[in-house]
Amino acid sequence: MKKKRTEFEAIVTTIILIIMLGLVFVGVLSRYIFHFSFSFTEELVCAMFVLLGTVGSALACSRRSLYTMDLVTGILKPKTKIYFSIFNTLLTIVVSGFLIWTSFLMIQTQAKMGSTTVALKLPTWIYTSFVPFGLALMVFRNIQNIWKDIRELKQFGEDVNS
């Protein structure tokens, strides 16, 4: 029996969600019981939400559950469907690469300006760096998907020759 492997992204998203839940719970309790609001909890939850979104997208890539054009791929032959998947994945890599580049430009600008967050007075580039981190995971998973598609195409060639 094959052992199911847990993806790195699934573990990270689980940890992020648990931390976010704890921070929101503490924030609500402090507001209603002590009539005092911790502004840092809201700041951290917002930053973690960005990280959750980008790492969650990488998880969706690894499971091949990003939005695709199912209407088009549903009418394609199996081999053509693989070519279309490779093309679609390459486009996703290109867009992710562009977003990584622009987010690095944004990080550089924030570092030069010395901007800090409101509550914790941390450099804003720390939170912004969550974006290229998650996008890099997406690119990595998409490269893995293309590799799987290429191996599947090779199997089509072998099945035809057999």
DAPE-V40655 format. One record per residue. RES is the residue in one small letter. PSI is psi as a letter, one per 20 degrees, with the letter a starting at -180 (* if undefined). Layout:
<<RES	PSI> <RES	PSI>>
This chain:
<<m	p> <k	p> <k	p> <k	p> <r	p> <t	p> <e	q> <f	g> <e	h> <a	h> <i	g> <v	g> <t	h> <t	g> <i	g> <i	g> <l	g> <i	g> <i	g> <m	g> <l	g> <g	g> <l	g> <v	g> <f	g> <v	g> <g	g> <v	g> <l	g> <s	h> <r	g> <y	h> <i	g> <f	i> <h	l> <f	p> <s	p> <f	o> <s	h> <f	h> <t	g> <e	g> <e	g> <l	h> <v	g> <c	g> <a	g> <m	h> <f	h> <v	g> <l	g> <l	g> <g	g> <t	g> <v	h> <g	h> <s	h> <a	h> <l	g> <a	h> <c	g> <s	h> <r	j> <r	l> <s	k> <l	r> <y	p> <t	r> <m	m> <d	h> <l	g> <v	g> <t	h> <g	h> <i	i> <l	q> <k	q> <p	g> <k	g> <t	h> <k	h> <i	g> <y	g> <f	h> <s	g> <i	g> <f	g> <n	g> <t	h> <l	g> <l	g> <t	h> <i	g> <v	g> <v	g> <s	g> <g	g> <f	g> <l	h> <i	g> <w	g> <t	h> <s	h> <f	h> <l	g> <m	g> <i	g> <q	g> <t	g> <q	h> <a	g> <k	h> <m	h> <g	k> <s	q> <t	r> <t	r> <v	g> <a	g> <l	i> <k	k> <l	q> <p	p> <t	h> <w	h> <i	g> <y	h> <t	h> <s	i> <f	h> <v	g> <p	h> <f	g> <g	h> <l	h> <a	h> <l	h> <m	g> <v	g> <f	g> <r	h> <n	h> <i	g> <q	g> <n	g> <i	g> <w	g> <k	g> <d	g> <i	g> <r	h> <e	h> <l	h> <k	h> <q	h> <f	g> <g	h> <e	h> <d	h> <v	h> <n	h> <s	*>>
